[in-house]
Amino acid sequence: MRVFFDSSAFVKRYVNEAGTDAVLHWCDQATEIILSGIALPELISSFCRLQREGRITETQYRQLKSLLLADIEDAAIGDLTPVVIAHAIASLEGNVRRGMDAIHIGSALALKADLFVSSDRRQLDAAARSGLRTAPV
């Protein structure tokens, strides 16, 4: 099964919080993990914020970053193509979403994900309205 994770979900693979067990379950079920090209900067931003807030050390930040970079070598990463943009625009026109959220949905549609995983209820609703099967975490 091709499983797409938005940034709000995939960060839980690295940071133990509510939803981590569900994310790990979907990672185990996936034959292919799919991410949008914007996911990596968003995830690194989350790790940097945790370090700035003193929730992780610099060493932990470097470890999380290394794990993420190793993991994405095996993932399908969506480029920002005209097809992704068209899907994102359609999502924005039919839902109250931010631009980056719509790019996640557009990427999942363009890459033909079997499942869209997010921790954002409105994101899940928008993805479902776009025809994606969804799973909350």
Buried (B, 14 or more C-beta within 10 A) or exposed (E): EBBBBBBBBBBBBBBEEEBBEBBEEBBEEBEBBBBBBBBBEBBBEBBEEBBEEEEBEEEBBEBBBEEBEEBBEEBBBBEBEEBBBEBBEBBBEEBEBEEBBBBBBBBBBBBEBBBBBBBBEEBBBBBEBBEBEBBEB
